[in-house]
Amino acid sequence: MNSAPHTGRYFAVMRYQHPALLAAWLLTGLAACKKDKEGTPPSVSISAPAAGSTVAVPETLAVTVTASDDARVERITATIVDANGVPVVTGVGSSPLANPATVTLGLPVTSELIRSGAYTLVATASDGEATARDSRPITVIAAPFRLRAVFAVTAPATGSVALYKIDSVGQVGLATTLASDLGGAAVSSGAQLLYIGGSVTGPLQAIAPDGYAMRWQRANQGTLGAPYFYGLTRTDDARLYVGTDDGRLRGFEEGSGTGAFVADLPSGYRTERTVVVNGLVVSAERHLVTQQRRLALYQQASGAAQGQQALDKAPIALFRRDADHVLLFGNRSGQGVVEDRYLPLGGTWEPYVWPAEITAVTRIGTDAWIVALADGGLERFTYTDAGSLSIGSGPVINDLAFDAANGTVLAARDGQVAAIDPQSGTVVQAFAVPGDVRYVLPLFNRGAE
């Protein structure tokens, strides 16, 4: 009997609550619909250039993009990416006032670091909440491969390094001096950086060739009175390898200096030369006390030791011959020797022996090398016929580098950098440089072709 008033009150309450609940449901639904709508990306399409178009460096590519959205189009951008999706140009963008919108963007394709090949043109459109993209393949033709400058490295005084620049018209000038001793030098045209490694006191530093600002460095922490940095080598995996006095071989990303590789050497050993072959870091190493030498193999990814092989010569240079072989140029008992080594089993043979020790080597082709000797001789060695041809003689050469843009060999001598024809041995051009030139570093507008 008492339930009737209670029931009536219940329905009375529900009568007033129902509109409120309905309104809440409607608001929730509208909010959900609005959220879905805002999460829907705009539509975007590239109308020009056509798929498969070609752009030659340097050029500004006209990219026409159309985009639309249910609400708004806040931003339209365009760029070019490589096979890994990494941009190779600085992207451009526009904030359109209309919806739908059609814009034409001028995309500068001017970097001489870009190589010829297949790339992808990518356009994106954003409404502030979501982004959509369209893409199409294009072909880029690189700028002509050219020599930007040649840098010569000397050590005029203890704890001092001088860097000279020979520019594109042959003018020689002092680029910069560094408060460092000289343990090694290298160059990367891909990263557009020069590298100077100290020995007892100097740091390992990367220097920009324009303005000579230091991009990154690793401090020298040696305390033993012996060189802290050993065997500075730039390799084809875009790393800079260097031995350190704590008995390790370290690899740094050449552009950033980020540590990418560490291998622990046996006690007393230090690295002298390094090359990368088929996923292996191959290191020629010497024991500081016994002077015993060995060739050690490390995994490129982890630094884990993969084996060692006895070495009976002092290494001057290491080169990758194929996926299983290295060529080692070195000295033994007053003679220069080239050794072909089979890495999996350690088998070796010596294609050629010179009567004088080797001072420098550079590769000029798949099958040919230029070899400088301590008696001033200059030889062209060819692997396939295991032969060496004398192409000249003169002052002793400290370092050699190949100018792939002009087809000449650059030789570092006391007071001079000479450009030499590798076929005839003729000195094509000579540049006077103060001091004993220890390293010659050709800088190209991009990495090797």
ZABAPA-588378 format. One record per atom (N, C-alpha, C): x, z, y. Coordinates in steps of 0.2 Angstrom, whole numbers, plus 5000, padded with zeros to 4 digits. Layout:
XZY;...
***
This chain:
500450004994;500050005000;500450005006;501050035006;501550045012;501949975012;501849935007;502349875008;502049825012;501449825014;501149765018;501449765025;501449825029;501749825035;502549805035;502849825029;503549815029;503649735028;503149705024;503249635023;503049595029;502549615033;502449585039;503049585044;503349645044;503849655049;504449605047;504549595040;505049555037;504949485040;504349455039;504149385041;504149375048;504049435052;504049425059;504749425061;505249455058;505949455060;506149385058;505949365052;506249295050;505949245055;505349255058;505049195062;505549195068;505749245071;506249245077;506949225075;507149245069;507849225067;507949155065;507449125062;507449055060;507749005065;507449005071;507748955076;508448965078;508649035078;509349045079;509849025074;509649035067;509949005062;510048935062;509448905063;509448825064;509948805069;509948835075;510348815080;511148825078;511248875074;511948895072;512148835067;511648825062;511848765058;511948705061;511548685066;511648625070;512348625073;512548675077;513148685080;513748675075;513648705070;514248705065;514248635062;513748595061;513748525059;514048485064;513848495070;514048455075;514848465076;515048525076;515748535076;516148505071;515848505065;516148475059;516248405060;515648375062;515648295064;516148285069;516248325074;516648305080;517448315077;517548365073;518248375070;518448315066;517948285062;518048225058;518248165062;517848165067;517948105072;518548105075;518748165077;519448175081;520048165076;519948175070;520448165065;520448095062;520048055064;520047985062;520547945066;521047915063;521547885067;521247815071;521547795076;521347735079;521547675075;521347615076;521547555073;522047525078;522547485074;523147465078;523347395074;523547345078;523747285075;524247255080;524747215076;525247185080;525047105080;524947075086;524747005086;525346965088;525946995090;526546955092;527147005092;527646975089;527846915086;527546905079;527546845077;527346835070;527746865065;527446875059;527846905053;528446855052;529046885050;529646835049;529946805055;529746825061;530146805067;530846825067;531246795071;531946805071;532146835079;532546885079;532746905086;533546915085;533846885090;534546885091;534846935096;535246975094;535547025098;536046995103;536047005110;535547045113;534947005116;534347035115;533747005117;533247055118;532747045122;532147085123;531547055120;531347085115;530747065110;530047085113;529647035115;529047045117;528547055111;528247125111;527847145106;527147155109;526647115106;525947125109;525547165103;525247225106;524947265101;524247275104;523747275099;523047295101;522847355097;522547405101;522347465098;521647485101;521247525096;520547545099;520447615095;519947655098;519847715095;519047735097;518747775093;518047805095;518047835101;518647875103;518647915109;519147885114;519747875112;520247855117;520947835114;521347795117;521947775115;522447805120;522847855118;523247885122;523947855123;524247825117;524947805117;524947745112;525347695114;525547635110;526247635110;526647625104;527347625104;527547565100;528147545100;528447495096;529247515095;529447495089;530147505087;530347465081;530947455080;531247425074;531547475069;531447475063;531747515058;532147475053;532647505049;532947475044;532647495037;532947475032;532647485025;532447555023;532847605027;532647675025;532247705030;531947665035;531447685039;531747715046;532447705046;532747735052;532747685058;532547705064;532547665070;533247645071;533347575073;533947545075;533947525082;533447535086;533347525093;532947585096;533047595102;532647645106;531947615107;531447655104;530747625105;530547625112;529947585113;529647585120;528947605119;528547625124;527847645123;527547635130;526847635129;526347625135;525747675134;525547695140;524847735139;524347695143;523947665138;523447615141;522847655145;522547615149;521947645153;521347625150;521347575146;520747545143;520647565135;520047555133;519947565125;519347525123;519447475119;520147455116;520647425121;521247425119;521847405124;522247355120;522547305124;523047265122;523647265127;524247285124;524747285129;525347245126;525747225130;526347185128;526947225130;527347245125;527947295127;528647255126;529047265131;529747235130;530147275127;530347265121;530747305116;531447275116;531947315120;532647295120;532947295113;533247245111;533647235105;534347225107;534747275109;535347255112;535947295109;535847335104;536447375101;536847325097;537447325099;537947285095;538147315088;537847375087;537947415080;537447385075;536947345077;536447325072;536847265069;536747265062;537047205058;536447155057;536647095055;536147045053;535847065047;535147045046;534747065040;534047075042;533747095036;532947105037;532847175039;532347175044;532147245047;531347245047;531047295050;530347305050;530147315057;529747285061;529447295067;528847345066;528847405069;528347455068;527947465075;527347465075;526947485081;526447545079;526447585083;525947645082;525447655088;524947685086;524447705091;524147775090;524147815095;523847885095;523347895099;522847935097;522247965101;522348035103;522948055102;523148125103;522948175098;522648155093;522448195087;522748165080;522748095080;522948055074;523347995076;523747975072;524147915073;524047865068;524047795070;524047745065;524647695066;524747655061;525347605062;525247545059;525547495062;525547425059;526247405059;526447355054;527147335054;527147265051;527747235052;527847165050;528547155049;528747115044;529547105043;529747055049;530347065051;530747025056;531447015053;531846965056;532546965055;532946965061;533447005060;533847015066;534546985065;534746945070;535446915070;535846955074;536446975071;536847025075;537246985081;537447025085;537947005090;538546975087;538946935090;539546915086;540046975085;540346975079;540847025078;541447015082;541647075086;542247065090;542647135091;543247125093;543647175094;543547205101;543347265101;543247305108;543947325111;544347355107;544947375110;545447395104;546047405106;546547435101;546847495104;546847555100;547147615102;547747625099;548247645102;548947665100;549047735101;549247775095;549347845096;550147865095;550347895100;551047925100;551047995101;551648025099;551748095100;552348105105;552248105111;552848105116;553248175116;552948225114;553248295115;552948335110;553248395108;552948445103;552348465106;551848465102;551148485104;550748445109;550948375109;550648335113;550548265110;549948235111;549748175108;549548125114;549748065114;549548015119;549147965116;548647945119;548147895116;548147835122;548447775120;548447715124;547947665122;547647635127;547147585125;547347515127;547347465123;547447395124;546747365124;546547345130;545847315131;545747245129;545147215130;545047155127;545447095130;545747115136;546147055139;546847075139;547047125135;547747135133;548047185138;547747215142;548047265147;548147335143;548647365144;548847425141;548847485146;548447535145;548447595149;548347655145;548647715148;548547775145;547847805145;547547815140;546847835139;546747905140;547147945137;547048015137;547648045134;547848115136;548248155132;547948215129;548148235123;547848295120;548348345119;548148405120;548648465118;548548485111;548948445107;548848445100;549548415097;549648445091;550248405087;549848345083;550248305080;549948245077;550048245069;549548255066;549548255058;549248195055;548748165059;548448105057;547948075062;547748005061;547347975066;546947925062;546347915064;545847865061;545347845066;544947795064;544447765069;543847745065;543247745067;542647725064;542247685069;542247615068;541847575072;541047585071;540847605065;540147625064;539947675068;540347735069;540147785073;540447785080;540847735081;541147725088;541547785090;541947815086;542347875087;543047865085;543547895088;544247905086;544347975084;544747975079;544948045076;545648055076;545848115079;546548145079;546548215075;546948215070;547048275066;547648305068;547648375069;548248415070;548648425064;549148455064;549548485058;549648555058;550148585062;550248655062;549748685067;549648655073;549248695078;548648655080;548648585080;548048555083;547448545079;546848545082;546248535079;546148465076;545648465072;545348395070;544748385075;544848325079;544348315084;544148235084;543548225086;543248165086;543148145094;543348085096;543448075103;543048005104;542648005109;542247945111;542747895114;542747835113;543147785115;543047765123;542447785125;542247775132;542147835135;542647855140;542647915143;543047975140;543247965133;543648005129;543448075129;542748085129;542448155128;542548175121;542648235120;542648265113;541948265110;541748235105;541048235102;541048295097;541548305093;541548365089;542248385087;542348445084;543048465082;542948515077;543548525073;543548575068;544248615070;544248675071;544848715073;545348715068;545948725070;546548735065;546648805064;546548825058;546548895057;547248915052;547648865052;548248875048;548748935051;548948975046;549449035048;550049035044;550148985040;550748985036;551348945038;551348915044;551848875047;551948815044;551448795040;551448725037;550848695039;550748625039;550248595041;549548615038;549048625043;548448645040;548048595038;548048535042;547648475040;548148425036;547948395031;548348355027;547948285026;548248235025;547948175023;547348145026;547248145032;546648125036;546548055034;545948045031;545747975029;544947965030;544847905033;544147885034;543947835028;543447845025;543247805019;542547765020;542447725015;541847685016;541147715015;541147785013;540547815013;540347855020;540647825025;540547855032;540747925032;541247945029;541448015029;542248015031;542448075034;543148085036;543348135031;543848125027;544148175022;544748195025;544848265024;545548295026;545648355021;546248365020;546448425016;546648475021;546448535018;546548595022;547048645019;547348695023;547848735020;547548795015;546948795015;546648845010;546548815003;546848755002;546848724996;546248684994;545948654999;545248624998;545348555001;544948504998;544848445001;544148445004;544048425011;543448425014;543248355017;542548345016;542348285019;541848295024;541848265030;541448275036;541048215037;540448215039;540048155042;540348135048;540548075048;540948045053;540648055060;540048045061;539648045067;539548115070;539448165066;539248225068;539748285066;540148265062;540648325060;540348375055;539748365053;539448405048;539748405041;539848465039;540248465032;539748435027;540048395023;539648355018;539948365011;540548385010;540948385004;541448435004;541548474999;542148524998;542348524990;542948514989;543248514983;543848564983;543848604978;544448654977;544948624973;545548624976;546148604972;546448654968;546848644963;547248694960;547748734964;547948794963;548348824967;549048794969;549148784975;549848754977;549748684979;549248654977;549148574978;548848564985;549048504988;548748484994;548648404994;548048384997;547948314996;548348275001;548548214999;548948165004;548548105005;548148075001;547748015002;547148024998;546547985001;545947994998;545547924998;545247904993;544747844992;544147864988;543647824990;542947834986;542847774982;542747794975;542647734970;542047754966;541547724966;540947724961;540747794960;540547834966;540347904965;540847954964;541547934965;542047984964;542447984970;542748044972;543248044977;543848054974;544348004975;544948004971;545448024976;545848084974;546348114979;547048114976;547548084980;548248094978;548448154981;548748204976;548948264978;549648284976;549948334980;550648354979;550648434979;551048464974;551148534974;551648554979;551548604984;551948614989;552648644987;552748674981;553348704979;553648654974;553348634969;553648594963;553748524965;553348504970;553248434972;552948384967;552748414962;552348374957;551748344960;551648284958;551048244961;550548224955;549948214957;549348204953;548848164956;548448124952;547848094955;547248134952;546848164957;546248204955;545648164956;545148174952;544448144953;543948204954;543548194959;542948244961;542348204961;541748234959;541148204961;540948204968;540748144970;540648134977;540048174980;539548184976;539048224978;539148304978;539448324973;539548404973;540248424974;540748384973;541448404974;541748434967;541348434962;541548454955;542148414953;542648454950;543248414947;543048374941;543248314941;543148274935;543748254931;544248274933;544848264929;545448254933;546048244930;546648234934;547148194930;547648154933;548048114930;548748114933;549248114929;549948124932;550148064937;550548074942;550748024947;551448034948;551847974947;552547984948;552847944954;552447944959;552647904965;552347944971;552647944977;552347964983;551847914986;551247934987;550747884989;550847874996;550747804998;550747785005;549947765007;549647735002;548947705003;548647694996;547947714997;547547704991;546947654993;546747604988;546247564989;545847554983;545147544984;544747534979;544847454977;544947444970;544947374968;544347354965;544047394961;543347384958;543047444956;542447444953;542147504951;542547554947;543047534943;543447574939;544147574940;544447544946;545147544947;545247554954;545847584955;546147594962;546847564962;547047534968;547747514969;548047564973;548647594970;549047644974;549647614976;549847614982;550447584985;550847654987;551447654984;551847714985;552647704984;553047754984;553747754984;554047794978;554547764974;554847804969;555547784968;555947824969;556747814968;556947764973;556747764979;556947714984;556647654984;556147644980;555847574979;555147584981;554847524983;554047524984;553747494978;553147524976;552847514970;552047504972;551747454968;551047454968;550847464961;550347514961;550147534954;549347514954;549147484948;548447474947;548247524941;547747564943;547547624939;546847624937;546747624930;546047624927;545847694927;545347714931;545147784932;544847814926;544447784922;544047824917;544647844912;545147814910;545647834905;546347844908;546447834914;547047844917;547647794916;547447734912;547947684911;548247654917;548847634917;549147604923;549547544921;549647504926;550247454926;550447434933;551047414934;551347404941;551447324942;550947294946;551047224947;551647204951;551947244955;552547224959;552947284961;553547274961;554047324964;554447294969;554547324975;554947304981;555647344981;556147314983;556847344983;556847394989;556447404993;556447454998;555747494998;555747555001;555147595001;554647565006;554047585005;553447555009;553347605014;553247575020;553047625026;552347615028;552047555027;551347555029;551047495025;550347495024;549947445020;549347435023;549047375024;548347365026;548047305021;547447305020;547147255016;546847205021;546947135019;546747085023;546247035020;546047055014;545547025010;545347055003;544947024999;544747054993;545347064988;545847014989;546347014984;547047014987;547147024994;547747024997;547847085002;548547105002;548747155006;549347135010;549447165016;550147165020;550447225019;551147225017;551547285015;552147275020;552247335023;552847345027;553347385024;554047365024;554547405020;555047435025;555347485023;555847525027;556447485029;556547435026;557147385028;556947335034;556247345036;556047295041;555647235038;555647235032;555347175029;554547175029;554247125029;553547115029;553347075024;552847095019;552647055013;551947045013;551746995010;551046985008;550946985000;550647034998;550547044991;549847024989;549846984983;549146954981;549146984973;548547014972;548447044966;548347004960;547946944961;547846904955;548446874952;548946854956;549546824953;550146874953;549946944955;550446994954;551146974958;551046944964;551646914967;551646944974;552246944977;552346964984;552746904988;552546884994;552946834998;553146865004;553746865005;554046885012;553846845017;553546875022;553246835028;553646845035;554146895034;554546905040;554946975040;555246985045;555647045046;555747065053;555947125054;556047145061;556047225061;555947255067;555947325067;555447355062;555647425060;555247455055;554547465058;554047455054;553347465056;553147535053;552747575058;552547635056;551847635053;551447585055;550747585053;550447515054;549947495050;549647425050;548947435050;548547385053;547847385053;547647315053;547147295050;546847225050;546347215055;546447165060;545947145065;545547095062;544947115059;544547065055;544147015060;544147035066;543746995071;544246935073;544846945073;545346885075;545846865069;545746895064;546146875058;546946895058;547146935063;547846955063;547947025061;548547045059;548747115057;549047145063;548847205065;549147245070;549647295067;550247285070;550847325068;551047375073;551147445071;551347495076;552147505075;552447495080;553247505080;553447545086;554047555086;554347595092;554247555098;553847585103;553747545109;553347485109;552947475104;552647415103;552047415098;551547375100;551047355095;551047275095;551147255089;551147175088;550547155084;550347095086;549847055082;550147005079;550147005072;550446965068;550046915063;550246855063;549846805058;550046825051;549546845047;549646875040;549846815036;549846755037;550046695033;550746675034;550946675041;551546655043;552046705045;551746765046;552246825049;552346815056;552146765060;552246755067;551946805071;552346835076;552046875081;551646835086;551046845085;550546805090;550546835097;550546905097;550546935104;550847005103;551247025108;551547095108;551347135114;551247195113;551047245119;551547305119;551847305125;552247365126;551847435127;552047475123;551747545123;552347595123;552247645128;552847695129;552847735123;553447745120;553547795114;553447755107;553547795102;553547775095;552847775093;552547715092;551847715090;551747735083;551447785082;551347815075;550747785071;550147775075;549547745072;549247685077;549047635074;548647585078;547947585075;547447585080;546747595078;546347545081;546147485078;545747435081;544947465081;544647455086;543947475087;543547415088;543047395083;542647345084;541947365086;541547315088;540847325091;540347355086;540547355079;540147385074;540547395068;540347425063;540647435057;540847365053;541247375048;541547315044;540947275042;540947205042;540447165040;540347165032;
***
